[in-house]
Amino acid sequence: MLTSRSPNIPIAAIVEDMPLLRMQVRETVEELGFEAREAASVAEAISIIEAMARPLSLLVTDIEMPGERHGLGLAWEIHERWPVTRMLIVSGNMSFAAEQLPPGALFLAKPFGPARLKACVHALFKGPRFGSMPLPSGQPDLTKYC
């Protein structure tokens, strides 16, 4: 079981196959007060999250990942198994619809810098849970984009 520095520090999982970007995201979320766990694949992420002694507070995942599973599938699995986890889905490819994101998740387009990432994390934790209010039919769900 993975132990934490303190039971009061929220835990973030960063799931990204690009090591440099994964490191940059980790440093940014640590600046925000999170304890970070890193994974280079969806399978590794699930293994890490299942072994944690405390619940995951934040998931930051890329959509396009190596292997058979992708980050969007991971986000839905996290939503189903640990529904209180806040999620930030990132990608340089915007060929999916906002409706494909789990309720409460936000999308952040690559490339992004630390300031934008921090703003998105703040939006997840300070704002209302996104996706909880239905939109008028025919209107795009822009609340899911950060």
HUBEL-V270668 format. One record per residue. N is the residue number from 1. OMEGA is omega in radians with two decimals (none if undefined). NEAR is the number of other C-alpha atoms within 12 Angstrom. D_CENTER is the distance of its C-alpha to the mean C-alpha in Angstrom with 1 decimal. Layout:
n=N omega=OMEGA near=NEAR d_center=D_CENTER
n=N omega=OMEGA near=NEAR d_center=D_CENTER
This chain:
n=1 omega=3.12 near=11 d_center=21.7
n=2 omega=3.12 near=20 d_center=19.5
n=3 omega=-3.09 near=18 d_center=20.8
n=4 omega=3.07 near=21 d_center=19.3
n=5 omega=-3.10 near=15 d_center=21.2
n=6 omega=3.12 near=14 d_center=21.4
n=7 omega=-3.13 near=17 d_center=20.6
n=8 omega=-3.12 near=13 d_center=19.8
n=9 omega=3.11 near=21 d_center=17.1
n=10 omega=-3.10 near=28 d_center=13.5
n=11 omega=3.07 near=35 d_center=11.5
n=12 omega=3.02 near=40 d_center=8.2
n=13 omega=3.10 near=46 d_center=7.3
n=14 omega=-3.09 near=48 d_center=7.1
n=15 omega=-3.03 near=46 d_center=7.9
n=16 omega=-3.11 near=37 d_center=10.2
n=17 omega=3.11 near=30 d_center=13.9
n=18 omega=-3.03 near=21 d_center=15.3
n=19 omega=-3.11 near=16 d_center=16.4
n=20 omega=3.11 near=14 d_center=17.1
n=21 omega=3.10 near=28 d_center=13.9
n=22 omega=3.12 near=27 d_center=12.1
n=23 omega=-3.14 near=23 d_center=14.7
n=24 omega=3.11 near=26 d_center=14.4
n=25 omega=3.11 near=42 d_center=10.7
n=26 omega=-3.14 near=33 d_center=11.8
n=27 omega=-3.13 near=25 d_center=14.8
n=28 omega=-3.12 near=28 d_center=13.3
n=29 omega=3.06 near=36 d_center=11.1
n=30 omega=3.06 near=26 d_center=14.3
n=31 omega=3.13 near=18 d_center=16.3
n=32 omega=3.09 near=25 d_center=14.5
n=33 omega=3.11 near=22 d_center=15.7
n=34 omega=2.90 near=29 d_center=12.9
n=35 omega=-3.01 near=33 d_center=14.0
n=36 omega=2.97 near=37 d_center=11.9
n=37 omega=-3.11 near=37 d_center=11.9
n=38 omega=3.06 near=37 d_center=11.8
n=39 omega=3.14 near=34 d_center=12.1
n=40 omega=3.12 near=33 d_center=13.7
n=41 omega=3.12 near=31 d_center=13.5
n=42 omega=-3.14 near=36 d_center=12.1
n=43 omega=3.11 near=25 d_center=15.3
n=44 omega=3.14 near=26 d_center=14.9
n=45 omega=-3.14 near=36 d_center=11.4
n=46 omega=3.13 near=31 d_center=13.0
n=47 omega=3.13 near=20 d_center=16.0
n=48 omega=-3.08 near=29 d_center=14.5
n=49 omega=3.13 near=35 d_center=12.7
n=50 omega=-3.10 near=20 d_center=16.0
n=51 omega=-3.07 near=17 d_center=18.0
n=52 omega=3.13 near=24 d_center=16.5
n=53 omega=-3.12 near=17 d_center=19.1
n=54 omega=-3.13 near=24 d_center=16.9
n=55 omega=3.08 near=29 d_center=14.0
n=56 omega=3.12 near=36 d_center=10.3
n=57 omega=-3.04 near=34 d_center=9.4
n=58 omega=3.00 near=43 d_center=5.8
n=59 omega=2.99 near=52 d_center=3.1
n=60 omega=-3.08 near=49 d_center=2.6
n=61 omega=2.98 near=48 d_center=4.8
n=62 omega=3.10 near=42 d_center=8.0
n=63 omega=-3.07 near=38 d_center=10.0
n=64 omega=-3.08 near=29 d_center=13.2
n=65 omega=3.08 near=26 d_center=13.6
n=66 omega=3.13 near=19 d_center=17.0
n=67 omega=-3.07 near=14 d_center=18.6
n=68 omega=-3.08 near=13 d_center=19.0
n=69 omega=-3.14 near=22 d_center=15.5
n=70 omega=-3.07 near=29 d_center=12.8
n=71 omega=3.11 near=40 d_center=9.0
n=72 omega=3.05 near=35 d_center=9.7
n=73 omega=3.08 near=26 d_center=11.8
n=74 omega=-3.14 near=40 d_center=9.5
n=75 omega=3.12 near=41 d_center=7.2
n=76 omega=3.10 near=30 d_center=10.8
n=77 omega=3.10 near=25 d_center=12.0
n=78 omega=3.12 near=35 d_center=9.6
n=79 omega=-3.12 near=25 d_center=10.5
n=80 omega=-3.05 near=14 d_center=14.1
n=81 omega=-3.09 near=16 d_center=14.4
n=82 omega=-2.96 near=23 d_center=12.5
n=83 omega=-3.14 near=22 d_center=12.4
n=84 omega=3.14 near=22 d_center=12.0
n=85 omega=3.05 near=33 d_center=8.5
n=86 omega=-3.06 near=40 d_center=6.6
n=87 omega=3.04 near=46 d_center=3.5
n=88 omega=-3.11 near=51 d_center=3.3
n=89 omega=-3.10 near=46 d_center=5.1
n=90 omega=3.08 near=41 d_center=7.7
n=91 omega=2.99 near=31 d_center=11.2
n=92 omega=-3.12 near=17 d_center=14.8
n=93 omega=-3.10 near=16 d_center=16.0
n=94 omega=-3.09 near=19 d_center=16.1
n=95 omega=3.05 near=11 d_center=18.2
n=96 omega=-3.11 near=17 d_center=16.4
n=97 omega=3.12 near=16 d_center=16.8
n=98 omega=-3.13 near=26 d_center=14.6
n=99 omega=3.12 near=24 d_center=16.0
n=100 omega=3.13 near=23 d_center=14.2
n=101 omega=3.06 near=35 d_center=10.8
n=102 omega=3.07 near=33 d_center=10.7
n=103 omega=3.12 near=32 d_center=12.2
n=104 omega=-3.12 near=38 d_center=10.4
n=105 omega=3.03 near=45 d_center=7.4
n=106 omega=3.08 near=43 d_center=7.9
n=107 omega=3.08 near=45 d_center=8.7
n=108 omega=-3.11 near=36 d_center=9.6
n=109 omega=3.01 near=25 d_center=12.5
n=110 omega=-0.08 near=24 d_center=13.6
n=111 omega=3.09 near=18 d_center=15.5
n=112 omega=3.12 near=21 d_center=14.3
n=113 omega=-3.12 near=17 d_center=15.6
n=114 omega=-3.12 near=23 d_center=14.8
n=115 omega=3.14 near=18 d_center=16.2
n=116 omega=3.11 near=23 d_center=14.0
n=117 omega=3.12 near=33 d_center=10.7
n=118 omega=3.13 near=29 d_center=12.4
n=119 omega=3.14 near=23 d_center=13.5
n=120 omega=3.11 near=34 d_center=10.2
n=121 omega=3.08 near=37 d_center=9.0
n=122 omega=3.13 near=22 d_center=12.6
n=123 omega=3.13 near=26 d_center=12.5
n=124 omega=-3.04 near=34 d_center=9.8
n=125 omega=-3.11 near=24 d_center=12.1
n=126 omega=-3.06 near=13 d_center=15.4
n=127 omega=3.09 near=18 d_center=15.6
n=128 omega=3.08 near=18 d_center=16.4
n=129 omega=-3.13 near=22 d_center=14.0
n=130 omega=3.10 near=30 d_center=13.6
n=131 omega=-3.09 near=24 d_center=15.3
n=132 omega=-3.14 near=15 d_center=17.8
n=133 omega=3.12 near=13 d_center=20.7
n=134 omega=3.09 near=15 d_center=22.2
n=135 omega=3.04 near=15 d_center=23.1
n=136 omega=-3.10 near=8 d_center=26.6
n=137 omega=3.12 near=7 d_center=27.1
n=138 omega=-3.14 near=7 d_center=26.9
n=139 omega=3.09 near=11 d_center=24.6
n=140 omega=-3.14 near=15 d_center=21.3
n=141 omega=-3.10 near=26 d_center=18.2
n=142 omega=3.11 near=19 d_center=17.5
n=143 omega=-3.11 near=28 d_center=15.5
n=144 omega=3.14 near=33 d_center=12.4
n=145 omega=-3.10 near=30 d_center=12.7
n=146 omega=none near=30 d_center=12.0
